[in-house]
Amino acid sequence: LLKMAEVEDRKIVDLFNEVWSAEKEISNSCDTLSDKIQGLIADTLATLSVLSQSIEQLSMFSHNEEVDEISTQDIRYLMLNALAGHLISKKKCQVQQRLEILTKSREFYVEFLKICRDYGIGPLGEIHQVLKPASDEEALLKHFPQKAKDLSSMTRAREAKIEKYKQSKLMEQQLSELQHNLGNDEQCRKYWLLVLNKWVNHVIEEMGNMDMEISMLKRMQNIPKSQIEEDRRNLRESIKPMQPFILTKDKLQAAVYGAGYPSLPTVTLDEYYEREAAAGRMPDQASKPASDKKEDEDSDDDFSDEKLKKKREFDDWKDTHRRGAGNRKNMG
């Protein structure tokens, strides 16, 4: 109550600037379900409620006037219903409460479009089309055509969305240019009228999504919970686990070039040597019997002594003979 009293004591323009800044922060947030953003949504809706009541008490707008008769500083207050509907739609809730929240948000959107229609703001043809009441079946068929002949309407809808996207980009560019010169009354008026047109396009798109979601939620309410649980159980049982598969190209490539990664060793060097020796693929000395090896060792010892003796004699001979002596052929 104390916070609400403080809000009521502030100026209308200050309240709107606070709501406008909060809406930008909420829209730019990556996690609108966090406690911080949800708290900001609740506080902003409370401020927005006080602001709407103040404007209603002042009788600031009338259905009998034209948009040109509204002062430049008051045009911005025409979007309060759109801001309220946008913030309500972002409230965190359970599945059972989602239908109620969407319905309430849609009511604010409808009031906003009615005001814009009365003042001639935005695409009036689309506004009339959206405000026309439609059944739940029509809402679903509008987004999910059942017949092949509806492909032409889907193509037209796609082209219309592309055109709206281009217009939205152009509008954002114009808003960016006008935002730097809001001190000029004429530029400020153009800015807020352009903002209103942008919000009209946004609300029309959001209401289409809302109508589809509302119709689906209403259908879910008519389905017994036991049937929903049974359908979920049957769906889980019908889903077969995926089996590993190999693409034909990869299989053929692996057969030619190998697995495609370094092979890990399977035996030690000693085990490999013993296996090759047992298969007879090693040098002869590796597979000789033990008796032959002993004879070879004895002969090697004898050969070593004889060879050592010759080397010593040759060293002694070199001490008494100059290198090259006796070489008469080359006359060295």
Secondary structure as a PSIPRED ss2 file (coil, helix, strand):
# PSIPRED VFORMAT (PSIPRED V4.0)

   1 L C   1.000  0.000  0.000
   2 L H   0.000  1.000  0.000
   3 K H   0.000  1.000  0.000
   4 M H   0.000  1.000  0.000
   5 A H   0.000  1.000  0.000
   6 E H   0.000  1.000  0.000
   7 V H   0.000  1.000  0.000
   8 E H   0.000  1.000  0.000
   9 D C   1.000  0.000  0.000
  10 R C   1.000  0.000  0.000
  11 K C   1.000  0.000  0.000
  12 I H   0.000  1.000  0.000
  13 V H   0.000  1.000  0.000
  14 D H   0.000  1.000  0.000
  15 L H   0.000  1.000  0.000
  16 F H   0.000  1.000  0.000
  17 N H   0.000  1.000  0.000
  18 E H   0.000  1.000  0.000
  19 V H   0.000  1.000  0.000
  20 W H   0.000  1.000  0.000
  21 S H   0.000  1.000  0.000
  22 A H   0.000  1.000  0.000
  23 E H   0.000  1.000  0.000
  24 K H   0.000  1.000  0.000
  25 E H   0.000  1.000  0.000
  26 I H   0.000  1.000  0.000
  27 S H   0.000  1.000  0.000
  28 N H   0.000  1.000  0.000
  29 S C   1.000  0.000  0.000
  30 C C   1.000  0.000  0.000
  31 D C   1.000  0.000  0.000
  32 T C   1.000  0.000  0.000
  33 L C   1.000  0.000  0.000
  34 S C   1.000  0.000  0.000
  35 D H   0.000  1.000  0.000
  36 K H   0.000  1.000  0.000
  37 I H   0.000  1.000  0.000
  38 Q H   0.000  1.000  0.000
  39 G H   0.000  1.000  0.000
  40 L H   0.000  1.000  0.000
  41 I H   0.000  1.000  0.000
  42 A H   0.000  1.000  0.000
  43 D H   0.000  1.000  0.000
  44 T H   0.000  1.000  0.000
  45 L H   0.000  1.000  0.000
  46 A H   0.000  1.000  0.000
  47 T H   0.000  1.000  0.000
  48 L H   0.000  1.000  0.000
  49 S H   0.000  1.000  0.000
  50 V H   0.000  1.000  0.000
  51 L H   0.000  1.000  0.000
  52 S H   0.000  1.000  0.000
  53 Q H   0.000  1.000  0.000
  54 S H   0.000  1.000  0.000
  55 I H   0.000  1.000  0.000
  56 E H   0.000  1.000  0.000
  57 Q H   0.000  1.000  0.000
  58 L H   0.000  1.000  0.000
  59 S C   1.000  0.000  0.000
  60 M C   1.000  0.000  0.000
  61 F C   1.000  0.000  0.000
  62 S C   1.000  0.000  0.000
  63 H C   1.000  0.000  0.000
  64 N C   1.000  0.000  0.000
  65 E C   1.000  0.000  0.000
  66 E C   1.000  0.000  0.000
  67 V H   0.000  1.000  0.000
  68 D H   0.000  1.000  0.000
  69 E H   0.000  1.000  0.000
  70 I C   1.000  0.000  0.000
  71 S C   1.000  0.000  0.000
  72 T H   0.000  1.000  0.000
  73 Q H   0.000  1.000  0.000
  74 D H   0.000  1.000  0.000
  75 I H   0.000  1.000  0.000
  76 R H   0.000  1.000  0.000
  77 Y H   0.000  1.000  0.000
  78 L H   0.000  1.000  0.000
  79 M H   0.000  1.000  0.000
  80 L H   0.000  1.000  0.000
  81 N H   0.000  1.000  0.000
  82 A H   0.000  1.000  0.000
  83 L H   0.000  1.000  0.000
  84 A H   0.000  1.000  0.000
  85 G H   0.000  1.000  0.000
  86 H H   0.000  1.000  0.000
  87 L H   0.000  1.000  0.000
  88 I H   0.000  1.000  0.000
  89 S H   0.000  1.000  0.000
  90 K C   1.000  0.000  0.000
  91 K C   1.000  0.000  0.000
  92 K C   1.000  0.000  0.000
  93 C C   1.000  0.000  0.000
  94 Q C   1.000  0.000  0.000
  95 V H   0.000  1.000  0.000
  96 Q H   0.000  1.000  0.000
  97 Q H   0.000  1.000  0.000
  98 R H   0.000  1.000  0.000
  99 L H   0.000  1.000  0.000
 100 E H   0.000  1.000  0.000
 101 I H   0.000  1.000  0.000
 102 L H   0.000  1.000  0.000
 103 T H   0.000  1.000  0.000
 104 K H   0.000  1.000  0.000
 105 S H   0.000  1.000  0.000
 106 R H   0.000  1.000  0.000
 107 E H   0.000  1.000  0.000
 108 F H   0.000  1.000  0.000
 109 Y H   0.000  1.000  0.000
 110 V H   0.000  1.000  0.000
 111 E H   0.000  1.000  0.000
 112 F H   0.000  1.000  0.000
 113 L H   0.000  1.000  0.000
 114 K H   0.000  1.000  0.000
 115 I H   0.000  1.000  0.000
 116 C H   0.000  1.000  0.000
 117 R H   0.000  1.000  0.000
 118 D H   0.000  1.000  0.000
 119 Y H   0.000  1.000  0.000
 120 G C   1.000  0.000  0.000
 121 I C   1.000  0.000  0.000
 122 G C   1.000  0.000  0.000
 123 P C   1.000  0.000  0.000
 124 L H   0.000  1.000  0.000
 125 G H   0.000  1.000  0.000
 126 E H   0.000  1.000  0.000
 127 I H   0.000  1.000  0.000
 128 H H   0.000  1.000  0.000
 129 Q H   0.000  1.000  0.000
 130 V H   0.000  1.000  0.000
 131 L H   0.000  1.000  0.000
 132 K C   1.000  0.000  0.000
 133 P C   1.000  0.000  0.000
 134 A C   1.000  0.000  0.000
 135 S C   1.000  0.000  0.000
 136 D H   0.000  1.000  0.000
 137 E H   0.000  1.000  0.000
 138 E H   0.000  1.000  0.000
 139 A H   0.000  1.000  0.000
 140 L H   0.000  1.000  0.000
 141 L H   0.000  1.000  0.000
 142 K H   0.000  1.000  0.000
 143 H H   0.000  1.000  0.000
 144 F C   1.000  0.000  0.000
 145 P C   1.000  0.000  0.000
 146 Q C   1.000  0.000  0.000
 147 K C   1.000  0.000  0.000
 148 A H   0.000  1.000  0.000
 149 K H   0.000  1.000  0.000
 150 D H   0.000  1.000  0.000
 151 L H   0.000  1.000  0.000
 152 S H   0.000  1.000  0.000
 153 S H   0.000  1.000  0.000
 154 M H   0.000  1.000  0.000
 155 T H   0.000  1.000  0.000
 156 R H   0.000  1.000  0.000
 157 A H   0.000  1.000  0.000
 158 R H   0.000  1.000  0.000
 159 E H   0.000  1.000  0.000
 160 A H   0.000  1.000  0.000
 161 K H   0.000  1.000  0.000
 162 I H   0.000  1.000  0.000
 163 E H   0.000  1.000  0.000
 164 K H   0.000  1.000  0.000
 165 Y H   0.000  1.000  0.000
 166 K H   0.000  1.000  0.000
 167 Q H   0.000  1.000  0.000
 168 S H   0.000  1.000  0.000
 169 K H   0.000  1.000  0.000
 170 L H   0.000  1.000  0.000
 171 M H   0.000  1.000  0.000
 172 E H   0.000  1.000  0.000
 173 Q H   0.000  1.000  0.000
 174 Q H   0.000  1.000  0.000
 175 L H   0.000  1.000  0.000
 176 S H   0.000  1.000  0.000
 177 E H   0.000  1.000  0.000
 178 L H   0.000  1.000  0.000
 179 Q H   0.000  1.000  0.000
 180 H H   0.000  1.000  0.000
 181 N H   0.000  1.000  0.000
 182 L C   1.000  0.000  0.000
 183 G C   1.000  0.000  0.000
 184 N C   1.000  0.000  0.000
 185 D H   0.000  1.000  0.000
 186 E H   0.000  1.000  0.000
 187 Q H   0.000  1.000  0.000
 188 C H   0.000  1.000  0.000
 189 R H   0.000  1.000  0.000
 190 K H   0.000  1.000  0.000
 191 Y H   0.000  1.000  0.000
 192 W H   0.000  1.000  0.000
 193 L H   0.000  1.000  0.000
 194 L H   0.000  1.000  0.000
 195 V H   0.000  1.000  0.000
 196 L H   0.000  1.000  0.000
 197 N H   0.000  1.000  0.000
 198 K H   0.000  1.000  0.000
 199 W H   0.000  1.000  0.000
 200 V H   0.000  1.000  0.000
 201 N H   0.000  1.000  0.000
 202 H H   0.000  1.000  0.000
 203 V H   0.000  1.000  0.000
 204 I H   0.000  1.000  0.000
 205 E H   0.000  1.000  0.000
 206 E H   0.000  1.000  0.000
 207 M H   0.000  1.000  0.000
 208 G H   0.000  1.000  0.000
 209 N H   0.000  1.000  0.000
 210 M H   0.000  1.000  0.000
 211 D H   0.000  1.000  0.000
 212 M H   0.000  1.000  0.000
 213 E H   0.000  1.000  0.000
 214 I H   0.000  1.000  0.000
 215 S H   0.000  1.000  0.000
 216 M H   0.000  1.000  0.000
 217 L H   0.000  1.000  0.000
 218 K H   0.000  1.000  0.000
 219 R H   0.000  1.000  0.000
 220 M H   0.000  1.000  0.000
 221 Q H   0.000  1.000  0.000
 222 N H   0.000  1.000  0.000
 223 I C   1.000  0.000  0.000
 224 P C   1.000  0.000  0.000
 225 K H   0.000  1.000  0.000
 226 S H   0.000  1.000  0.000
 227 Q H   0.000  1.000  0.000
 228 I H   0.000  1.000  0.000
 229 E H   0.000  1.000  0.000
 230 E H   0.000  1.000  0.000
 231 D H   0.000  1.000  0.000
 232 R H   0.000  1.000  0.000
 233 R H   0.000  1.000  0.000
 234 N H   0.000  1.000  0.000
 235 L H   0.000  1.000  0.000
 236 R H   0.000  1.000  0.000
 237 E H   0.000  1.000  0.000
 238 S H   0.000  1.000  0.000
 239 I C   1.000  0.000  0.000
 240 K C   1.000  0.000  0.000
 241 P C   1.000  0.000  0.000
 242 M C   1.000  0.000  0.000
 243 Q C   1.000  0.000  0.000
 244 P C   1.000  0.000  0.000
 245 F C   1.000  0.000  0.000
 246 I C   1.000  0.000  0.000
 247 L C   1.000  0.000  0.000
 248 T H   0.000  1.000  0.000
 249 K H   0.000  1.000  0.000
 250 D H   0.000  1.000  0.000
 251 K H   0.000  1.000  0.000
 252 L H   0.000  1.000  0.000
 253 Q H   0.000  1.000  0.000
 254 A H   0.000  1.000  0.000
 255 A H   0.000  1.000  0.000
 256 V H   0.000  1.000  0.000
 257 Y H   0.000  1.000  0.000
 258 G C   1.000  0.000  0.000
 259 A C   1.000  0.000  0.000
 260 G C   1.000  0.000  0.000
 261 Y C   1.000  0.000  0.000
 262 P C   1.000  0.000  0.000
 263 S C   1.000  0.000  0.000
 264 L C   1.000  0.000  0.000
 265 P C   1.000  0.000  0.000
 266 T C   1.000  0.000  0.000
 267 V C   1.000  0.000  0.000
 268 T C   1.000  0.000  0.000
 269 L H   0.000  1.000  0.000
 270 D H   0.000  1.000  0.000
 271 E H   0.000  1.000  0.000
 272 Y H   0.000  1.000  0.000
 273 Y H   0.000  1.000  0.000
 274 E H   0.000  1.000  0.000
 275 R H   0.000  1.000  0.000
 276 E H   0.000  1.000  0.000
 277 A H   0.000  1.000  0.000
 278 A H   0.000  1.000  0.000
 279 A C   1.000  0.000  0.000
 280 G C   1.000  0.000  0.000
 281 R C   1.000  0.000  0.000
 282 M C   1.000  0.000  0.000
 283 P C   1.000  0.000  0.000
 284 D H   0.000  1.000  0.000
 285 Q H   0.000  1.000  0.000
 286 A H   0.000  1.000  0.000
 287 S H   0.000  1.000  0.000
 288 K C   1.000  0.000  0.000
 289 P C   1.000  0.000  0.000
 290 A H   0.000  1.000  0.000
 291 S H   0.000  1.000  0.000
 292 D H   0.000  1.000  0.000
 293 K H   0.000  1.000  0.000
 294 K H   0.000  1.000  0.000
 295 E H   0.000  1.000  0.000
 296 D H   0.000  1.000  0.000
 297 E H   0.000  1.000  0.000
 298 D H   0.000  1.000  0.000
 299 S H   0.000  1.000  0.000
 300 D H   0.000  1.000  0.000
 301 D H   0.000  1.000  0.000
 302 D H   0.000  1.000  0.000
 303 F H   0.000  1.000  0.000
 304 S H   0.000  1.000  0.000
 305 D H   0.000  1.000  0.000
 306 E H   0.000  1.000  0.000
 307 K H   0.000  1.000  0.000
 308 L H   0.000  1.000  0.000
 309 K H   0.000  1.000  0.000
 310 K H   0.000  1.000  0.000
 311 K H   0.000  1.000  0.000
 312 R H   0.000  1.000  0.000
 313 E H   0.000  1.000  0.000
 314 F H   0.000  1.000  0.000
 315 D H   0.000  1.000  0.000
 316 D H   0.000  1.000  0.000
 317 W H   0.000  1.000  0.000
 318 K H   0.000  1.000  0.000
 319 D H   0.000  1.000  0.000
 320 T H   0.000  1.000  0.000
 321 H C   1.000  0.000  0.000
 322 R C   1.000  0.000  0.000
 323 R C   1.000  0.000  0.000
 324 G C   1.000  0.000  0.000
 325 A C   1.000  0.000  0.000
 326 G C   1.000  0.000  0.000
 327 N C   1.000  0.000  0.000
 328 R C   1.000  0.000  0.000
 329 K C   1.000  0.000  0.000
 330 N C   1.000  0.000  0.000
 331 M C   1.000  0.000  0.000
 332 G C   1.000  0.000  0.000
